[in-house]
Amino acid sequence: MRTTSNPVFRNLPRQEAGGYANFGSGVTGAGQMGQQVGNQYGQPYQQPYQQAPATRAMTIDDVVTKTAITLGVLALSAIISYGLTNANNSLAPLFVIGGGLIGLVLVLIATFARKMDNPVLVLSYAVFEGLFVGALSFMFTNIEFGGVGGSAMIAQAVLGTFGVFAGMLVVYKTGAIRVTPRFTRMIVGAMIGVLVLVIGNLVASFFIDGGLGLRDGGPLAIVFSLVVIAIAAFSFLLDFDAADQLIRAQAPEKAAWGVALGLTITLVWLYVEILRLLSYFNND
């Protein structure tokens, strides 16, 4: 089985026989010893209890349920954040910076501390990322922050995000695009390239007005956003494939929280980029 490139889905302990570790086996010879003791007293020996398996294997229903819960928490947090920033505009930068940074830290902890299946960590990420998304949506649509389009633009971005998600799910299920090692390397390389360009544009903006022109709303910025949206869309294929690999490997049920985290990260990335692209067109 091929190993996924998504760090959120890695590092789950497997048994050598192919399943995941559990604690269902007893000490070797304990049953025979008990049988001998029972026969000595003329009564059949019965074990006091049979230990249940530590966990059951993950299913697609687990992935759907955990992802829905995570997105529900994120959506509720985003609505509260939007309402609070609408009532007090000064909260918007605080929620964007604070929520974004804390969300990033939680993702790093989940990835490198191998706690991606921890529901508290995943739902905490959803709360802080919701604060970030809600406040950022307000800034993109509020005139005071240079935004345009109003709540209608937010609705368009949400519909666009889930439309792309559904479309890529169909593409994956029909096998129109296969997730091969070469395809995975291409998408991961493209993601790294985009990250380098974004950082480079940010650094250049300190010295040149508009930086490299990747985020100023011009033709180059529109093309760049379309490229980023395409990369984010294809990233869903990697997420779906990683989830399939975990299900086939009989990952424990709680691993579905890690899948939910990975899908939510990609959804937020796609939503923000679609919202940015719509703001370019509304500015025109």
C-alpha positions as MATLAB code, in Angstrom:
seq = 'MRTTSNPVFRNLPRQEAGGYANFGSGVTGAGQMGQQVGNQYGQPYQQPYQQAPATRAMTIDDVVTKTAITLGVLALSAIISYGLTNANNSLAPLFVIGGGLIGLVLVLIATFARKMDNPVLVLSYAVFEGLFVGALSFMFTNIEFGGVGGSAMIAQAVLGTFGVFAGMLVVYKTGAIRVTPRFTRMIVGAMIGVLVLVIGNLVASFFIDGGLGLRDGGPLAIVFSLVVIAIAAFSFLLDFDAADQLIRAQAPEKAAWGVALGLTITLVWLYVEILRLLSYFNND';
ca = [
       0.000    0.000    0.000;
       1.333    3.410   -0.988;
       2.114    5.885    1.785;
       0.222    9.184    1.741;
       2.073   12.477    1.410;
      -0.358   14.240    3.740;
       1.332   14.450    7.185;
      -2.056   14.733    8.893;
      -2.844   11.135    7.876;
       0.503    9.523    8.712;
       2.046    7.651   11.646;
      -0.782    5.382   12.767;
       0.553    2.242   14.519;
      -0.196   -0.997   12.690;
       0.190   -4.621   13.658;
       2.520   -6.600   11.453;
      -0.393   -8.833   10.440;
      -2.064   -5.857    8.794;
      -4.474   -4.720   11.461;
      -4.081   -2.120   14.157;
      -2.880   -3.015   17.640;
      -5.392   -4.049   20.294;
      -5.312   -5.650   23.727;
      -7.563   -8.691   23.146;
      -5.009  -11.456   23.773;
      -4.190  -12.927   27.190;
      -1.047  -14.498   28.647;
       0.076  -17.624   26.810;
      -0.986  -20.781   28.678;
      -3.425  -19.033   31.000;
      -6.405  -20.862   29.520;
      -4.744  -24.274   29.867;
      -3.779  -23.551   33.474;
      -7.340  -22.575   34.315;
      -8.662  -25.725   32.649;
      -6.388  -27.867   34.793;
      -7.515  -26.076   37.972;
     -11.160  -26.580   37.051;
     -10.721  -30.277   36.361;
      -8.990  -30.720   39.706;
     -12.142  -29.600   41.533;
     -14.511  -31.479   39.246;
     -15.988  -28.401   37.625;
     -15.401  -26.961   34.190;
     -13.298  -23.827   34.238;
     -14.728  -20.634   32.739;
     -12.765  -17.462   32.166;
     -14.298  -14.601   34.177;
     -14.575  -12.393   31.105;
     -13.346  -12.047   27.582;
     -11.577   -8.770   26.911;
     -13.174   -6.702   24.166;
     -11.116   -5.306   21.292;
      -9.546   -1.928   22.043;
     -11.254   -0.222   19.117;
     -13.129   -0.896   15.918;
     -11.922   -0.106   12.440;
     -12.698    3.246   10.808;
     -15.500    3.400    8.238;
     -16.630    5.975    5.697;
     -19.525    6.843    8.023;
     -17.006    7.807   10.699;
     -15.254   10.118    8.241;
     -18.536   11.761    7.198;
     -19.728   12.187   10.792;
     -16.466   13.587   12.170;
     -16.025   15.925    9.202;
     -19.598   17.200    9.571;
     -19.059   17.859   13.290;
     -15.786   19.689   12.631;
     -17.288   21.832    9.876;
     -20.350   22.530   12.018;
     -18.188   23.844   14.857;
     -16.149   25.913   12.403;
     -19.275   27.366   10.775;
     -20.811   28.293   14.154;
     -17.563   29.938   15.255;
     -17.340   31.815   11.940;
     -20.916   33.126   12.272;
     -20.223   34.336   15.827;
     -16.955   35.924   14.675;
     -18.689   37.693   11.791;
     -21.408   39.015   14.110;
     -18.911   40.271   16.686;
     -16.729   42.012   14.099;
     -19.802   43.545   12.503;
     -20.744   45.009   15.882;
     -17.180   46.074   16.674;
     -14.928   46.479   13.633;
     -11.782   46.717   15.739;
     -12.104   43.009   16.581;
     -11.597   41.956   12.956;
      -7.755   42.198   12.840;
      -7.523   40.554   16.272;
      -9.624   37.561   15.193;
      -7.839   37.227   11.852;
      -4.326   37.327   13.313;
      -5.071   35.538   16.584;
      -7.390   32.902   15.156;
      -5.113   32.242   12.193;
      -1.942   31.891   14.270;
      -3.529   29.694   16.947;
      -5.123   27.533   14.261;
      -1.737   27.112   12.592;
      -0.078   26.183   15.895;
      -2.773   23.575   16.585;
      -2.259   22.029   13.149;
       1.508   21.864   13.730;
       0.965   20.242   17.127;
      -1.460   17.720   15.642;
       0.968   16.875   12.841;
       4.343   16.715   14.557;
       3.131   15.470   17.964;
       1.074   12.771   16.199;
      -2.178   13.912   17.806;
      -4.166   14.288   14.599;
      -6.781   11.849   15.928;
      -7.387   13.886   19.105;
     -10.965   15.270   18.932;
     -10.254   18.068   21.431;
      -7.373   19.311   19.299;
      -9.356   19.033   16.056;
     -12.419   20.838   17.433;
     -10.234   23.517   19.050;
      -8.717   24.114   15.623;
     -12.244   24.423   14.210;
     -13.149   27.067   16.800;
     -10.099   29.277   16.200;
     -10.144   28.768   12.452;
     -13.809   29.786   12.546;
     -12.838   33.047   14.245;
     -10.286   33.588   11.477;
     -12.692   32.763    8.632;
     -15.556   34.855   10.009;
     -13.433   37.950   10.611;
     -11.618   37.610    7.287;
     -14.930   37.285    5.463;
     -16.086   40.483    7.134;
     -12.912   42.315    6.109;
     -13.240   41.142    2.498;
     -16.795   42.465    2.306;
     -16.651   45.588    4.479;
     -15.973   48.960    2.863;
     -14.055   50.191    5.900;
     -11.411   47.548    5.228;
     -11.460   48.089    1.479;
     -13.837   45.194    0.899;
     -16.779   44.958   -1.498;
     -19.636   42.649   -2.367;
     -21.340   42.253    1.007;
     -22.814   39.017    2.311;
     -23.765   37.913   -1.207;
     -20.086   37.450   -2.019;
     -19.660   35.252    1.061;
     -22.580   33.082   -0.050;
     -21.021   32.779   -3.511;
     -17.699   31.723   -1.999;
     -19.367   29.091    0.206;
     -21.335   27.672   -2.728;
     -18.212   27.694   -4.882;
     -16.189   25.904   -2.221;
     -18.648   23.069   -1.720;
     -19.287   22.907   -5.448;
     -15.585   22.282   -6.070;
     -15.526   19.766   -3.213;
     -18.462   17.822   -4.665;
     -16.984   17.978   -8.159;
     -13.625   16.604   -7.050;
     -15.363   13.850   -5.075;
     -17.110   12.785   -8.292;
     -13.798   12.943  -10.162;
     -12.175   10.735   -7.532;
     -15.013    8.209   -7.341;
     -15.247    7.831  -11.117;
     -11.475    7.435  -11.423;
     -11.265   10.247  -13.989;
      -7.996   11.288  -12.329;
      -5.967    8.646  -10.546;
      -3.893    9.517   -7.504;
      -0.530    8.072   -8.456;
       2.822    8.736   -6.745;
       3.759   11.003   -9.668;
       0.496   12.953   -9.367;
       1.050   13.311   -5.624;
       4.574   14.654   -6.138;
       3.278   17.174   -8.682;
       0.590   18.531   -6.353;
       2.908   18.687   -3.347;
       5.530   20.455   -5.470;
       2.927   22.928   -6.716;
       1.824   23.633   -3.133;
       5.404   24.323   -2.091;
       5.860   26.594   -5.105;
       2.733   28.574   -4.241;
       3.882   28.956   -0.641;
       7.273   30.270   -1.770;
       5.627   32.770   -4.126;
       3.221   34.004   -1.436;
       6.077   34.525    1.032;
       8.151   36.210   -1.672;
       5.260   38.524   -2.536;
       4.831   39.411    1.139;
       8.514   40.231    1.556;
       8.550   42.262   -1.678;
       5.527   44.264   -0.516;
       7.685   45.746    2.251;
       9.883   47.383   -0.391;
       7.660   47.670   -3.473;
       4.065   48.871   -3.545;
       1.948   45.813   -4.381;
       4.871   43.427   -4.040;
       5.186   41.089   -7.012;
       1.628   41.820   -8.082;
       0.264   38.462   -6.937;
      -2.323   39.947   -4.565;
      -3.060   43.443   -5.922;
      -6.206   42.515   -7.847;
      -4.644   42.919  -11.297;
      -4.576   40.385  -14.157;
      -1.559   38.579  -12.707;
      -3.287   38.317   -9.312;
      -6.405   36.841  -10.949;
      -4.339   34.223  -12.801;
      -2.425   33.396   -9.625;
      -5.671   32.932   -7.662;
      -7.052   30.632  -10.353;
      -3.883   28.535  -10.185;
      -4.089   28.344   -6.382;
      -7.765   27.351   -6.553;
      -6.888   24.578   -9.009;
      -4.118   23.273   -6.733;
      -6.437   23.353   -3.712;
      -9.089   21.470   -5.702;
      -6.643   18.750   -6.750;
      -5.483   18.520   -3.135;
      -8.911   17.066   -2.315;
      -7.953   14.034   -4.391;
      -4.960   13.456   -2.121;
      -7.219   13.785    0.932;
      -9.783   11.328   -0.445;
      -7.057    8.839   -1.353;
      -5.460    9.129    2.090;
      -8.846    8.463    3.728;
      -9.331    5.397    1.506;
      -5.899    4.101    2.464;
      -6.704    4.414    6.173;
     -10.022    2.601    5.749;
      -8.401   -0.234    3.788;
      -5.654   -0.496    6.423;
      -8.329   -0.800    9.147;
      -7.198    2.300   10.997;
      -8.891    2.757   14.382;
     -12.176    4.634   14.425;
     -10.671    7.739   16.047;
      -8.403    8.215   13.000;
     -11.470    9.723   11.310;
     -10.772   12.896   13.292;
      -7.465   13.222   11.456;
      -9.234   12.852    8.112;
     -11.750   15.503    9.187;
      -8.882   17.831   10.106;
      -7.176   17.371    6.739;
     -10.388   17.954    4.755;
     -11.267   21.029    6.832;
      -7.839   22.580    6.242;
      -8.232   22.167    2.480;
     -11.807   23.508    2.536;
     -10.756   26.636    4.436;
      -7.844   27.213    2.056;
     -10.126   26.874   -0.962;
     -12.829   29.127    0.528;
     -10.390   31.929    1.318;
      -8.902   31.808   -2.180;
     -12.322   31.832   -3.879;
     -13.381   34.744   -1.672;
     -10.222   36.616   -2.654;
     -10.842   35.976   -6.352;
     -14.437   37.205   -6.085;
     -13.198   40.370   -4.374;
     -10.994   41.080   -7.403;
     -13.943   40.911   -9.764;
     -16.151   43.000   -7.455;
     -13.474   45.683   -7.246;
     -13.675   46.033  -11.010;
];
